[in-house]
Amino acid sequence: MRSSLTRSLIIVAVFSLLSFLLGFVKFGGASSIALDAFPSYFVAGFYGPLLGAPVAAVAHLLSAVSGGFPFSVPVHLFIAAEQALWASLFGAILRYSNDVWFLVVAIPAGIVCNGYLGPKLIGWVFPALEAPVSGLIPVLLVASAVNVALAAAAILALRKTPLGHT
């Protein structure tokens, strides 16, 4: 049991660090839209949704810190929870599907949830942010597509290797 917990903590720590580093690759000048989600989607899809969720939350918070929390700490905590949910959903769909369903369902779901549904939920929970966050949707959709596509490519490539039998 302990070795499994240790392994899980190492996975979360290593991929959270990678997320932090990729968080400096920003999209469209936005201060917290970055490549930080790629590792969390990869972990959720490759190691499982329960490991991907904390990586996603930490990744967003680290990216938001590096950008100066442009929407305030409470809003970014909400976004971190959303990120954890979206990565988990992506990983759960992959966990219970084959490669075809993964391509048809999980990838579009990750992009739409992260790039469109997430901002809409922020506008609903924080009405004062509805207009500015809605304006970010085009950039968020592009960033989401890049993050999810990179994760999907890595997952599909590594599934066929001995690493894919974790």
TORNU-242709 format. One record per residue: residue in three letters; z, y, x of N, C-alpha, C in turn. Coordinates in steps of 0.02 Angstrom, whole numbers, plus 32768, in hexadecimal, padded with zeros to 4 digits. Example, Ala and Ser with C-alpha at 12.3 -4.5 7.8 and 13.67 -1.06 7.14 Angstrom:
2
ALA81867EE4829481867F1F826781867F5B8294 SER81627F90828281657FCB82AC818A80028285 
REM end
This chain:
166
MET80007FC480298000800080008000803F802C ARG802A803F805F8030807A80897FEE808A80AC SER7FCB805680C47F8C806380E77F58807F80B7 SER7F5A806A80787F2B808580467F3B80CF8039 LEU7F7A80DF80347F8E8125802A7F7B814F8067 THR7F88813580A17F76815880DF7F2B816480E3 ARG7F05813180D37EBC813780D37EA5816D80A2 SER7EC2816C80667EB0819E80347EC181E5804A LEU7EFB81ED80687F0F822F80807EE1824780B8 ILE7ECD821A80E37E9F822C811A7E5B824080FD ILE7E42821B80CD7E02822C80AD7E068272808F VAL7E3B827F80687E4382C180497E4882F8807D ALA7E6F82EC80B27E78831F80E67E37832D810B VAL7E1482F981207DD7830281477DA18325811E PHE7D98830F80E07D64832E80B87D788373809E SER7DB9838080977DCF83C480877DC083F380C1 LEU7DCA83DC80FE7DB9840481387D6D8410813B LEU7D4683DD812F7CFD83E6812E7CEA841880F7 SER7D0A841480BE7CFD844480887D0D848B809E PHE7D45849280C07D5884D480D97D2284F08107 LEU7D0984C781357CD684DE81637C9584EE813F LEU7C8184C3810F7C4484D080EA7C4D850A80B8 GLY7C8A851C80AB7C98855680807C818597809E PHE7C72859780DE7C5885D480FE7C0C85DA80F7 VAL7BED85A780DA7BA585AA80CB7BA085C28083 LYS7B988603807A7B9A862380387B55862A801A PHE7B53862E7FD87B1586377FB27B11867C7F95 GLY7ADA869D7F9D7ACB86DB7F7A7AFD87137F85 GLY7B2087147FBC7B4F87497FC97B9087437FA2 ALA7B9687127F757BD487097F4F7C0A86F17F7E SER7C45870B7F767C7A86FD7FA77C9B86BA7F9F SER7C9386977F667CB286557F617C8186207F49 ILE7C40862D7F4A7C0F85FB7F387BF085E17F79 ALA7BFD85A17F877BEB85877FC97BDB853D7FC6 LEU7BD0851F80017BC584D780077C0584AF8007 ASP7C3C84CE7FF47C7D84AD7FF57C8384727FC5 ALA7C59846D7F927C5F84377F617C3C83F77F78 PHE7C0E83FB7FA67BEA83C07FBE7C1983877FD2 PRO7C4B83937FFE7C77835C80127C9F833F7FD7 SER7CB383697FA77CDB834F7F707CB183227F42 TYR7C7383367F367C46830B7F0F7C3882CA7F34 PHE7C2F82CF7F757C2582927F9D7C6282637F98 VAL7C9D827E7FA27CD982557F9F7CE282377F5A ALA7CD8825F7F257CDF82457EE17CAE820D7ED3 GLY7C7282137EED7C3F81E07EE17C4581A37F0E PHE7C5B81AE7F4B7C5D81787F7C7CA081537F7E TYR7CD6817A7F7C7D19815C7F807D3C81587F3C GLY7D26817F7F0C7D43817C7EC97D5A81C07EB0 PRO7D5B81C77E6E7D6C82087E4F7DB282217E60 LEU7DE181F47E687E25820A7E767E2E82277EBB LEU7E0382167EE97E0482357F2C7DD982737F2D GLY7DA582747F057D7982AF7F037D9A82EB7EE4 ALA7DC682E07EB37DE583187E8F7E0F83467EBD PRO7E3C832B7EE57E6383597F117E37837B7F45 VAL7E0483587F5E7DD783787F8E7DB483B37F6C ALA7D9E83AA7F2E7D7C83E07F097DA9841C7EFE ALA7DE7840F7EEA7E1684467EDD7E26846C7F1E VAL7E3684477F527E4684677F937E08848C7FAD ALA7DCE846D7FA67D90848C7FBF7D8584D07F9E HIS7D8C84D37F5C7D8185137F3B7DB585467F50 LEU7DF485327F547E2885627F677E1E857C7FAE LEU7E0A85517FDB7DFE856880207DC285988023 SER7D8E85887FFC7D5485B57FFA7D6885F87FDA ALA7D9085F67FA67DA686337F857DD3865D7FB4 VAL7DFE863B7FD97E28865F800A7DFC8682803D SER7DCA865F80577D9F867D808A7D7786B8806E GLY7D6E86B9802C7D4A86F0800B7D7987257FEF GLY7DBA871E7FF87DEA874F7FE07DFC874A7F96 PHE7DF7870F7F787E0687057F317DE7873B7F06 PRO7DA5873F7F037D8487767EDF7D95877A7E95 PHE7DA887437E757DB887457E2E7E03873E7E20 SER7E2D87427E517E76873C7E4D7E8D86F47E56 VAL7ECA86EC7E6B7EE586A97E797EE7867E7E39 PRO7F0086977E007F00866C7DC57EBB86537DB0 VAL7E89867D7DB57E4586687DA37E2D86337DD3 HIS7E3A863C7E137E23860B7E447E4A85C97E3F LEU7E8885CB7E287EAC858C7E1B7E8B85677DE1 PHE7E77858D7DAE7E53856F7D757E1185517D8D ILE7DEC85767DB67DAD855C7DD17DB8851E7DFB ALA7DEE851D7E227DFE84E17E4A7E0984A57E1E ALA7E2B84AF7DE57E3684787DB67DF384617D98 GLU7DC884917D887D8584807D6F7D5F84577DA3 GLN7D61846E7DE17D3C844B7E177D5484037E1D ALA7D9683F97E187DB183B67E1C7D97838B7DE2 LEU7D9583A97DA77D7C83857D6C7D3283747D74 TRP7D0983A37D8A7CC183967D917CB383617DC5 ALA7CD583647DFE7CCB83317E327CE182EC7E18 SER7D1982EB7DF47D3082AB7DD87CFF828E7DA6 LEU7CE382B97D7C7CB182A37D4C7C7482867D6F PHE7C5D82A87DA27C2582917DCB7C34824C7DE8 GLY7C6F82467E067C8382067E247C8C81CF7DF1 ALA7CA781E07DB67CB181AD7D827C6E81937D68 ILE7C3F81C17D5D7BFD81AB7D467BDE817D7D7A LEU7BE3818F7DB97BC781657DEE7BEA81227DF2 ARG7C2B81227DE97C5380E57DEE7C3C80B17DBB TYR7C2780C97D817C16809C7D4A7BCB809B7D3B SER7BA280A87D6E7B5A80A87D627B35808C7D9E ASN7AF580807D947ACB806B7DCC7AA780A87DE7 ASP7A7B809D7E197A5980D57E397A2E80FE7E08 VAL7A0E80DC7DD879E481017DA97A0E812F7D7E TRP7A4481157D617A6F813F7D377A9081767D60 PHE7A9F81667D9E7ABB81987DCA7A8C81D37DD0 LEU7A4C81C47DDB7A1B81FA7DE27A0F821E7DA0 VAL7A1181FA7D697A0082177D287A3B823B7D08 VAL7A7882237D137AB2823F7CF07AE182657D1E ALA7AF982467D537B2D82657D7C7B1682A57D9F ILE7ADB82A47DBB7AC482DF7DDF7ABA831B7DB0 PRO7A9683137D787A91834C7D4A7AD483617D2E ALA7B0083317D207B4283427D067B69836C7D38 GLY7B6783597D777B8A83807DAA7B6F83C77DAF ILE7B2D83CD7DAD7B0E840F7DB27B1E843B7D75 VAL7B16841F7D3A7B2184457CFD7B6B84577CF4 CYS7B9784277D017BDF84367CF97BF5846C7D2A ASN7BE384647D687BF984947D9C7BD584D77D96 GLY7B9584D67D877B6D85137D887B6985397D47 TYR7B7685177D0F7B7085397CCE7BAF85337CA4 LEU7BC684F67C987C0184EC7C6D7C3F850D7C8B GLY7C4985047CCC7C8485227CED7C88856D7CE4 PRO7C5385927CF27C5685DB7CE77C6185EE7C9E LYS7C4285C77C717C4C85D57C297C9585CB7C16 LEU7CB685977C307CFD858C7C227D2885C47C3F ILE7D1685DC7C7A7D3C86147C977D3786517C6A GLY7CFB865F7C507CF286977C237D1986907BE2 TRP7D2186527BCC7D4786457B8E7D92864C7B9A VAL7DAB86327BD37DF286367BE27E06867B7BFA PHE7DDA869B7C207DE686DF7C3B7DAF870D7C21 PRO7DB687257BE27D7F874C7BC37D6887887BEB ALA7D9387A77C107D7F87E27C387D4C87CF7C6E LEU7D49878F7C7F7D1B87787CB47CDA875C7C99 GLU7CD2875B7C577C97873B7C3B7C5687587C56 ALA7C4F87997C577C1187B87C6E7C0587AD7CB9 PRO7C3787BD7CE47C2987B37D2B7C1D876A7D3F VAL7C41873C7D207C3886F57D317BF686DC7D15 SER7BE286F37CDA7BA186DE7CBF7B6886F57CEC GLY7B71872E7D0D7B3F87467D3B7B37871B7D79 LEU7B6A86F27D877B6786C57DC17B4686827DB2 ILE7B3986757D737B1F86337D607ADF861F7D87 PRO7AAE864B7D8F7A7386357DB57A84861F7DFD VAL7AAE86457E1F7AC286337E637AEC85F37E62 LEU7B1885ED7E317B4285B07E2C7B1785727E1E LEU7AE385797DF67AB8853F7DE97A9385297E29 VAL7A7C85597E4F7A5B85487E8F7A8D85287EBF ALA7AC785467EC67AFA852B7EF37B1084E67EDD SER7B1984DD7E9C7B2C849C7E817AF784687E8F ALA7AB8847A7E857A82844B7E927A8184367EDB VAL7A8B84667F087A8B84557F507AC684297F61 ASN7B02843B7F4A7B3E84147F587B3883CD7F3D VAL7B2483C67EFE7B1E83847EDF7AE6835C7EFE ALA7AAD837B7F0D7A7583577F2C7A88833C7F72 LEU7AAB83657F997AC1834E7FDB7AF083137FD5 ALA7B1F83187FA67B4F82E17F9C7B2B82A27F85 ALA7AFE82AA7F557AD982707F3B7AB0824F7F72 ALA7A8E82767F9A7A66825A7FD17A9282338002 ALA7ACB824F80137AF9822D80417B1481ED8022 ILE7B2681EF7FE37B4181B47FC17B0C817D7FBF LEU7AD0818F7FA97A9B815D7FA47A89813F7FE8 ALA7A8A8168801C7A7B815080607AB281228079 LEU7AF08134806E7B28810C80897B3A80CF805F ARG7B2580CD80217B3280937FF77B1480548014 LYS7ADD805B80377AB8802180517AD2800B8096 THR7B05802C80AF7B21801C80F17B637FF780E9 PRO7B807FDC811F7BC17FBD811A7BF87FED8102 LEU7BEE802E810E7C1E805F80F47C20806180A9 GLY7BE9804D80897BE3805080417C0C801B801D HIS7C2D7FF180447C567FBB80277C9F7FCB8031 THR7CB48008801E7CFA801D80287D2780017FF2 
REM end
